[in-house]
């Protein structure tokens, strides 16, 4: 007898909490000999440049506009002229749900877009997978750049980041190969995949088989854009623009600290690469590995004082993740979305 979905979610949250607690303990244990000076921390935060912080927030918000434009490309085979306002609203609400509820809420955005544009939910799940594949490829490229640069620099790292260097090559190779294989399969062999799935499920009763056939067809309709060269180029362009804006957000936050930290563009990419890798651990409303990873990289690689590194990592988390929550709440209220309906979309009961 299988456990209810809520019990599965509780187990996932508990497991993630244990992993995050272990990461925090490892960080505190590694830095226990360094006394934390709260006055230095307060001073670094108090003297932040408001202008650079404003640009950081603007860069962060702009990424959601670019994501909406990219989703319009994914949606175009089904809806040639989708509503960009509706896509932006669904994007903001979707990412706000992920921030508040954790990774389990990733399906909120595909559900909202499917509802707004009156297209099958499974087609938008497919579009979400394509979007994630492009993001993962760029993230792995940035992380790979960070690893290669650190190897060449000869920086002496602590055990945590040394472990990241050891497994990083395997992660990049396997991850990149897997993403490219899936994209190629979607582009060239989608019809063969559809026939193979339906052939394997031919034992189902007629009414069940018809439902599965419809879901598979709708799913593959959601990846039709991968067969168009112009659409692929637009997806690549929007993905690169998105990550340039993320890098700009990081750079502006660093500049807000003034002379306390001085980073070159390459240094910004190194920090961003490791933080992106660390953000795989995401707790509802709390974040997770991104903050710990940022502090580790800032202190071990760039010799930033622990107090400044802590303030910087918290600010990056607030602007990159939490800043979208008020906007997402406003859009949800404007569209009449309730917390219960967002939770239903998260659990897939409305799919």
QUIMO-V996196 format. One record per backbone hydrogen bond with DSSP energy under -0.5 kcal/mol. CO is the residue of the C=O (numbers start at 1). NH is the residue of the N-H. If there is no record, write none. Layout:
[[CO	NH] [CO	NH]]
This chain:
[[4	7] [4	8] [5	9] [6	10] [7	11] [8	12] [9	13] [10	14] [11	15] [12	16] [13	17] [14	18] [15	19] [16	20] [17	21] [18	22] [19	23] [20	24] [21	25] [22	26] [23	27] [24	28] [25	29] [26	30] [27	31] [29	32] [31	34] [33	35] [35	37] [36	38] [37	41] [38	42] [39	43] [40	44] [41	45] [42	46] [43	47] [45	48] [48	50] [49	53] [50	54] [51	55] [52	56] [53	57] [54	58] [55	59] [56	60] [57	61] [58	62] [59	63] [60	63] [60	64] [61	64] [61	65] [62	66] [63	67] [64	68] [65	69] [66	70] [67	71] [68	72] [69	73] [70	74] [71	75] [72	76] [75	78] [75	79] [79	82] [82	84] [83	87] [84	88] [85	89] [86	90] [87	91] [88	92] [89	93] [90	94] [91	95] [92	96] [93	97] [94	98] [95	99] [96	100] [97	101] [98	102] [99	285] [102	105] [103	106] [104	107] [105	108] [106	109] [106	110] [107	111] [108	112] [109	113] [110	114] [111	115] [112	116] [113	117] [114	118] [114	119] [120	124] [121	124] [121	125] [122	126] [123	127] [124	128] [125	129] [126	130] [127	131] [128	132] [129	133] [130	134] [131	135] [132	136] [133	137] [134	138] [135	139] [136	140] [137	141] [138	142] [139	143] [140	144] [141	145] [142	146] [143	147] [144	148] [145	149] [146	150] [147	151] [148	152] [149	153] [150	154] [150	155] [155	157] [158	162] [159	163] [160	164] [161	165] [162	166] [163	167] [164	168] [165	169] [167	171] [168	172] [169	173] [170	174] [171	175] [172	176] [173	177] [174	178] [175	179] [176	180] [177	181] [178	182] [179	183] [180	184] [181	185] [182	186] [183	187] [184	188] [185	189] [189	193] [190	194] [191	195] [192	196] [193	197] [194	198] [195	199] [196	200] [197	201] [199	202] [201	204] [205	209] [206	210] [207	211] [208	212] [209	213] [210	214] [211	215] [212	216] [213	217] [214	218] [215	219] [216	220] [217	221] [218	222] [219	222] [220	223] [221	224] [223	226] [224	227] [225	228] [227	229] [228	232] [229	233] [230	234] [231	235] [232	236] [233	237] [234	238] [235	239] [236	240] [237	241] [238	242] [239	243] [240	244] [241	245] [242	246] [243	247] [244	248] [245	249] [246	250] [247	251] [248	252] [249	253] [250	254] [251	255] [252	256] [253	257] [254	257] [255	258] [256	49] [257	260] [258	261] [264	268] [265	269] [266	270] [267	271] [268	272] [269	273] [270	274] [271	275] [272	276] [273	277] [274	278] [275	279] [277	280] [278	281] [280	282] [281	289] [281	290] [282	103] [283	286] [283	287] [286	288] [287	283] [288	291] [288	292] [289	293] [290	294] [291	295] [292	296] [293	297] [294	298] [295	299] [296	300] [297	301] [297	302] [298	304] [305	309] [306	310] [307	311] [308	312] [309	313] [310	314] [311	315] [312	316] [313	317] [314	318] [315	319] [316	320] [317	321] [317	322] [318	323] [321	324] [322	325] [323	327] [324	328] [325	329] [326	330] [327	331] [328	332] [329	333] [330	334] [331	335] [332	337] [333	336] [338	342] [339	343] [340	344] [341	345] [342	346] [343	347] [344	348] [344	349] [344	350] [348	351]]
